[in-house]
Amino acid sequence: MSQEEGTRPDRELLVRAVSAALFACDEPVDARELGQAFGDVPLEEIQEALDRLELALEQSEIGLRLEAVAGGYRLATRPDVGSWVRRFMRERNRARLSPAALETLAVVAYRQPVTAPEIQAIRGKDPAASLKTLLDKRLLRLLGRKKVVGNPLLYGTSKEFLIHFGLNSLEDLPAIEEFDAFVEGLAEAAEDAAVPEETPTEAGAEAAAEILEDEHEPVEDSVARGDA
């Protein structure tokens, strides 16, 4: 039974309300904010509800726990299931990308910072659509502009890229010599995705491997860092 807006939830409902609010937020929530939202519930009652929620989660078999962070509270995954959640998110995000986007993402991961013309030279196709998709999904980020004619934008991978593909750092990427297999593996992961923008080519992968083996000027000499 729901309560009228403006009234306080009772002791039992308060725990459920707190847990639901934390579930709905993607950032830590301050206990005082919860109290104000629930009809000026005293802070000690909110804290009691949080303590009860923490205990209930600890005693349950679900993979969540209450975490105090940055001055607030949030629901987080238990450490023992963290690797499984990362695997799920990695496969989920791979399946949502077309083969073309995955191939473009692989080129950026190895060659970054890299411009759209350089990606096109490697793949032999215009990467504009794939780059937009990858930026929208926050798997790529802008690193500034290259100090050449036209000052093209430079692209690099983001923190979300590491999270989505289960990597601790870019050092976990396969060796350059394994680039072809890496691209093929990413393409296979997208076989069940929607109709692709374009089909990945062996020639593009081979060209990428050759270019990646060449020496390039240091990043600091070629990048004009911006606020992007």
Sequence and secondary structure as in RCSB ss.txt:
>XXXX:A:sequence
MSQEEGTRPDRELLVRAVSAALFACDEPVDARELGQAFGDVPLEEIQEALDRLELALEQSEIGLRLEAVAGGYRL
ATRPDVGSWVRRFMRERNRARLSPAALETLAVVAYRQPVTAPEIQAIRGKDPAASLKTLLDKRLLRLLGRKKVVG
NPLLYGTSKEFLIHFGLNSLEDLPAIEEFDAFVEGLAEAAEDAAVPEETPTEAGAEAAAEILEDEHEPVEDSVAR
GDA
>XXXX:A:secstr
    TTS   HHHHHHHHHHHHHH SS B HHHHHHHTTS  HHHHHHHHHHHHHHHHHSSSSEEEEEETTEEEE
EE GGGHHHHHHHHHHHHHHTS HHHHHHHHHHHHH SEEHHHHHHHHSS  HHHHHHHHHTTSEEEEEEESSTT
  EEEEE HHHHHHTT SSGGGS  GGGHHHHHHHHHHHTTTSSS SS   HHHHHHHHHHHHS    HHHHEE 
   
